[in-house]
Amino acid sequence: MAKGDYLGEFEQIVLYALLRLRNNAYGMTIRREILKRTGRQVSIGAVYATLERLEEKGYVSSRQGDPTAERGGRAKRFFKIDADGAAALRASQDQLSKMAHGLKLQLEGL
C-alpha cells in the first residue's frame, strides 16, 4: 500500500460498522453501532468526515435514499464498503496481527 492508503483506527472502526450494518448504514446508524460496540461517543461530524475521506480514497460508495417525512422530507445517504475498502481493511488486519503475534505472553507479565 502506498503512503496515505493505510487506514487509521477510526477509519477501520467505521468500515467495520458498514460491514455490520449492511444496507442500513447511514450516519446515525453508524454512530450508534460504534457506540454500541466500542462504548465510544463520537460526533456525527467525525463520522461523516471519515466517510467522505474513505469515499475519496475509493474505499466506500454512497447513494441517496428516498426522502422521508420523519426527516422533514430529507433523504438519508447510505454507505457501503467497496472491494478496495475491503482489501484495505484486510491488509490493516494482517499488519496488526503480524505485529501482535506472540506478544500476548509479554503483555501478561506487565
N, C-alpha and C positions, 0 to 999 in steps of 0.2 A: 504494500500500500504506500502511496505517496504521502509526503507530509501534508497534513490538512485532511487526509482521508480517515484518520483514526477517529474513533468515537470516544467522546468524553463520557464520564459516568452518567450524567443526566440524559445524554442522548441515548445511551444504552437502555436506561430505565424507560424512556418514552417509547423506544422501539419494542421493548417487552410488553408494554401496555397495549400497543397497537396489535401485537400478536394475540394477546389475551382477549381483547375486545372485538376483534374481527370486524364485522360490518357495522358495529356501533361505536366506532372510535371517532369522537369529536372532542373538542376542547374540554368540556366539563366532565365527560365520562373518563377521559384520560387522566385528568386531575384527580378525580375520585379514586380511580384504580391505583394511582401512585400512593395516595394517602392510605388506602386500604391495605396495600401490600407492604409498604415501607414505613408507614407512620409519619411520613414526611409531608409537611404542609408546603405546598408550592403555589405560587401565584399563577393565575390563568395567563398572565402576560409571559411568564417564563415558559409555560407550556407552548404557547403559540410562537414565541421567538425560536424555540428549539425545533418545532415542527417546520417552520419556514426555512431554517438553516438546513435541516435534513432534506427538505424538498429541493433546495438549491443544489445540494450535493447529489441529487438524483436517487436518494435512498427511500423516499416516500412520495406518494402522489395524493392528490386530494380531488374531491368532487363536491359540488353543491347539492344538498338535499332539497326537498320541496319546502317551500315556506310553510310555517305552522302558526296557527292562531296563538298558541301559548307563548310564542316568541315575538308576538306583535307583528306577524307577517314576515319575519326574517327567516332565512334558510340556514340550516346547520351546514357546516363544512366538515365532511367526513374524510378521514385519512386512512391510508393503508400502506404497509411496508412493501416495497418493490424488491425485485430479485437482487439488485445491488445492495440494498439495505440489509437484506437477509445475509448476504455474503459478508458484509462489513461486520455485522453482529456476530456471525460465526467466527470470523477472524479475531475479533476482540475477545470472545470467549476462549479461543485457543491460546491467545497470548497470555491471558490471565491464568489459565490453567497451567501453562508451562512455567510461569513464574512462581506459582504457588505449590507446584508439585514437590512433595517431600518436606514441606515446611510445617505441617501440622504438628509434628512431634516437637519441633523447635519452639513453636508458639505456646505449646502446653507448658513448657518449662519456664516461661517468663512471668 
